[in-house]
Amino acid sequence: MTAQPATTLADRLQQAAAGMDAPDVVFACSERGHRTVATSGTAPAHRPREHLHYEIGSASKTFLGLLLADLATSGVLDYDTPARDCLPITLRTHRVSAAITLRHLITHTSGLPSVPLQPAFYRHLLSRANPTNPYAAFTQERLLAAFHHHGARARPGIRWRYSNFAVAVLGHALAQVTGTAYDDLLAQRILAPMGLRRTRLAPGPPDTDAPGHRRNGTTPVPPVELGAVAPAGAVRATPGDLLTYLEAHLTPENSPLHDALHAVRTPHAVSRPRRAPARTLTWFLDETEHGPVYFHGGATFGQTAYLGYRPATHTALAAIATRRHNHRNVLVNTAHTLLTSTPA
């Protein structure tokens, strides 16, 4: 019997990309520094898909977490500083919220909900003329006032509860402590040292950003604008920059951010939902037969993304699709399966 040729990494990536029903799809992988990129999609490719900027949604939180780790390992601040001491608005804070630290905000253990549970916040969202960008006009003043008035439902540090609200507050706290606007701070301390010249927090010039689409995969949506919530999900980058970012996590010793990159791998023990993966300071953590896999998914109103890396095999994967995910989140599940099953 004739032996069948082994399926190559390029074949697996192309199969995964072709299996995504979206206008633009990119699966980009790095194995021991060798990069392989596969693209697909239903939209006409007027420009190579791998050269476009894609919105990565909540995977942006890994950039914020790395920024916090860099400031902490550099001695600029302490993980356990109370968040209220780092914010520009000083209102009377609920006694439970007063105990929330910077560490609690990034690890989703602050006790704060995903969004402020206040009528004024929802009136603001519902009043937006453009429902595809309801956060665009949400100001820092509103966000921080909501934090200072909000009583956490649980004592901070006890239980895990995913919170865009908390992470957004952290971004403003770091900006206040350093006296630098968040986008400038991220650029100076993370993007520039890592050589991420094609990563940004705002839409770029025409034809440089991949357009997102609704769940039906055909209705376009404008570029995401998050207002004061930007630290929780505004990063957009090319697949090449995302691989550069992940490769630095694979080999921290080669990066000027080596201390911070090691810090974000440290597991964070906390009570969490039964099927939820473990957590580090900023990544989800999955123990596999080939070693731990660090990963984070993300979505905006028109795009879905996955970032992950496995140090034991020097493998990293970035996957993006320009279609809002459905409840099954096919792209994230496919990408994670591909990364965790890739042979050593």
C-alpha positions, 0 to 999 in steps of 0.5 A, a space after each residue: 500500500 502506498 504511504 500517504 504524504 503527511 499533511 503539512 502545516 501549510 495544508 492545515 492552515 489553508 484548510 482551516 482558513 477555507 473552512 471559515 465563511 467570512 469575507 476575509 480570513 487569515 491564519 498566520 503561524 510561526 514555528 521556531 521562527 518560520 512563518 506560514 500564512 494562509 488566506 481565504 474569503 468570499 470578498 474580492 481581494 483588492 489587496 493581499 489580505 495579510 497586509 491589512 489591519 484587523 480588529 482583534 477586540 478583547 485580545 487587545 487586553 493582552 497588550 494592556 496586561 503586558 503594559 501593566 507588567 512592564 510598568 510594574 517590573 520597571 518599578 513605576 507602580 505596584 500591581 496591588 495599588 488601589 485603583 481609586 488612587 490612580 484615577 483622576 476623578 476623586 469621588 466617594 467610593 463604595 467601600 468594596 470598590 475602594 479595595 479594588 487594585 490594579 491586579 484585580 482589574 486586569 485579572 477580572 477579579 474586581 467583582 465589577 460586571 462586564 459593563 456598568 449596571 446603571 440606567 444612565 449607561 444603558 440610556 447612553 448606548 440606546 440613544 446612539 444613532 449608530 448602533 454598530 458603534 455604541 461606545 464611540 461617544 462614551 467618555 472617560 468622565 462617565 466611565 470613571 464616575 460609574 466606577 466610583 459609584 459602583 459597588 462590587 458584588 463580591 469582595 475583590 480577589 475572590 472570584 473570576 468574572 470577565 469585565 470589559 468595564 474593569 479593564 477599561 478603568 485600568 487603561 485610564 489608571 495607567 494613563 493617569 499614573 504616567 501622565 501619558 495618554 493611553 495610546 501614546 503610553 502603549 506605543 512608547 512602552 510596548 509597540 515601539 520596543 517590540 517593533 510593532 510598526 503596523 499596530 494601532 488603536 484607531 482606524 488608518 488611511 483608506 484601504 489599510 483596514 479590513 472592513 468588518 461585517 455583521 453575523 450574516 457575513 455580507 452587511 458591512 459595519 464601520 471600523 470599531 470606535 470604543 471611546 473610553 472603553 478603548 483599552 479593552 478592545 481597540 487594537 488593530 494590527 496586520 497578521 505579521 505584527 501579531 506574529 511578531 508580538 506572539 514570537 516575543 512571548 515565545 522567547 522573552 529573553 530576546 526582548 527588551 520587555 523580557 521581565 514583563 513577558 515572563 510576568 504575564 505567563 505566571 498563573 493566577 489562582 482564583 475561583 472560576 466557572 467550572 469549564 473556564 480555562 485557567 488564567 495568568 495575569 492576562 492570558 487564558 491558560 490551557 495545559 496540553 500534552 505538548 505543554 501549556 498554551 496561552 491564548 485569548 480570543 476577541 471580537 468586535 461588531 464586525 470581526 473575530 480574532 484569536 491569538 495563542 502561543 505554546 512555548 514548549 514547541 515554539 509555536 504561535 498562531 494568529 487567526 482573524 476573520 472579518 465577520 462577527 462571531 456567532 454563539 459557536 465562535 467557530 474561528 476561535 475554536 478552530 484556531 485553538 484546536 489547530 494550535 493545541 494539536 500541532 505536532 511538536 
